Every structure is written in structure tokens, then in C-alpha cells.
Amino acid sequence: MLPWAKAKTMQLHLDEISKMVASRAHGVVLMDRAGWHTTAKLNVPKNLTIILLPSRSPELNPVENIWQYIRANWLSNRVFENYDAIIDAGCDAWNRLLEQPETVKSIGMRKWAHIGQN
């Protein structure tokens, strides 16, 4: 959980993703066109390629559904006492989701991306 969505925090995120890519492999990161995703301030690691989704197309971005699921199941209809409580709840929700890889897979699946595949 990071407190801001800006170029500096996006750089931290890309650096972490890059560390998880296997040696001699290459990762692809799909992103919307938020300002912190498209800024020239980013230094994209050599083992990653960014593919920007078309503008105003959240239906193409499975992460939008992941956030919706997290909010609906663990974060909605709550009042948080302070900033730390917000961070704790967000981290707890994320960790709960990570314990459910099949749920993540089913939320992020796009049937149209698998037409003709078994």
C-alpha cells in the first residue's frame, strides 16, 4: 500500500514487478493511461514492456474488477478511525485476496481472450 499514486510510487511498483520476472524472461505490464503510468519520468526496467490500454476502457483492465471485488468484500460500508486503520484494512484485504488465487483468476479472466483455446 502506498499513500500516493504518482510517478515516484509507480516507479517503485515497476521495480518490484521487475524483480519478480525470472532470469532471461521478459514481463509485460498492461496499464491504463493514468498520468503516473504515462509520464516520461518512469525508468521502465529492461526486462519489462508496458502496454497501454485504450483510453476510457476499464472493461479491458482486469485489475479494475479486482479492486471492485476487494472493495465489495472487505472495504465497503466501513468507517475508518484514522489513516493507519485505512492502510491496515487495505493490506488485510489484499492479503486475504492473495490467499484465494482461484478467485483472482476467475475475476481477471476474459473469455474473449481465450476464444478457440482449451
Secondary structure by P-SEA (a helix, b strand, c coil): ccccccaaaaaaaaaaaaaaccccbbbbbbbccccccccccccccccbbbbbcccccccccaaaaaaaaaaaccccccccccaaaaaaaaaaaaaaaaacaaaaaaaacccccccccc
